């Protein structure tokens, strides 16, 4: 895990830091003598989550980031934000695509406190492999979420990554947890924004979504549940497309490949709790080992599956 902290009222120092942390940019302010910038970043390989607090008005012009850039505004406003025909203003509560990975952008920060989350575009391929239009990478086709509910879900996913994974150095070093968190973020982005991914199974996918496909996928999940897995990995192991393996799980088990993977990991956690020694092993440690960083979410899933609190299993 990487962390960055910046706190300065020197505009040139702020420009230099932002250019190194994001991409080459030019900034300016009508009040350079009062330009305090506070920035904190936590990051893993494919994802970074930044909290920025700029208590002055700052204009910016930024070269392409090479990463998908999301913005959640906490306080203040962002005005005249523009890229490739888009021009918009953002205020508190807004969740937006700040910039596609391959386009420059510009605008003005007006005494704002906000979140910037960046992810590698390759993460979208991990959750949509085989769904690209005519072999092209999946692209987001709008900068605002399709609904308030989708925006709230994406914002909660970002908060989960920031507070439940990246804020804990021990958890952020767990490749299973970071893989789960990164995939959750990519899936939430695709659910929130209009995009070019093809989600309906084709005729071939229907033919491929048979019981043999399901057996191969389940065997692969069972053998690799302790490793970081994507739905693309599962589909490749079953020798079909992502759509086909999703169709097979939905039709025959009424779940998704990742839903089955989560149940399998939960079963492993259950067995470890049964075998663990109370007072020596903690529930949170077993949960984290199997990809569950959020304690409350793990407890809810466990109680739904086994009808008791995980700590009761550990004690008994």
RANOR-V503551 format. One line per field, one symbol per residue. ss: DSSP state (H for helix, E for strand, L for the rest). phi: phi as a letter, one per 30 degrees, with the letter a starting at -180 (. if undefined). psi: psi as a letter, one per 40 degrees, with the letter a starting at -180 (. if undefined). A space follows every 10 residues. Layout:
# RANOR-V503551
ss = ???
phi = ???
psi = ???
This chain:
# RANOR-V503551
ss = LEEEEEEELL HHHHHHHHHH HLLLEEEELL LLLLLLEEEE EEELLLEEEE EEEEEEEEEE EELLLLLEEE EEEEEEEEEE EEELLEEEEE LLLLEEEEEL LLLLEEEEEE EEEEEEEEEL LHHHHHHHLL LLHHHLLLLE LLLELLLHHH HHHHHHHHHH HHHHHHLLHH HHLLHHHHHH HHHHHHHHHH HHLLELLLLL LLHHHHHHLL HHHHHHHHHH HHHHLLLLLL HHHHHHHHLL LHHHHHHHHH HHHLLLHHHH HHHHHHHHHH HHHHHLLELL ELHHHHHHHL LLLLHHHHHH HHHHHHLLLH HHHHHL
phi = .cbbbbaacc dddddddddd dbaebcbabd bddbbdbbbb bbabecbbbc ccbccbdbdb bbdedibdcc bbdcbibbch dbahicbacb bejdbbddad dcbdaalbdc hccacccbbd edddddcbei cddhidddbd cbccedaedd ddddddddde ddcccddced ddcddddddd dddedddddd ddcdacdccd ddeddddddc dddddddddd dddbddcdbc ddddddddib dedddddddd dcbhbceddd dddddddddd ddddcdceic ccedddeddc jcddeddddd dddddciade dddddc
psi = iiihhhhieh dddddddddd dcihihiiie gdegghhhhh hiiadehihi hhhhfihhii hhihdeihhi hhhdiaihif hhhfehhiii ahehhihdhi deiiiiahhg gihihhhiih ddddddeehe eihfeiihih eieiieiddd dddddddddd dddecdehdd deehdddddd dddddddddd ddiiieiheh iidddddefa dddddddddd dddfdeihii dddddddefi iddddddddd ddefaidddd dddddddddd ddddeihied hidddddddf egdhdddddd dddddeeiid ddddd.
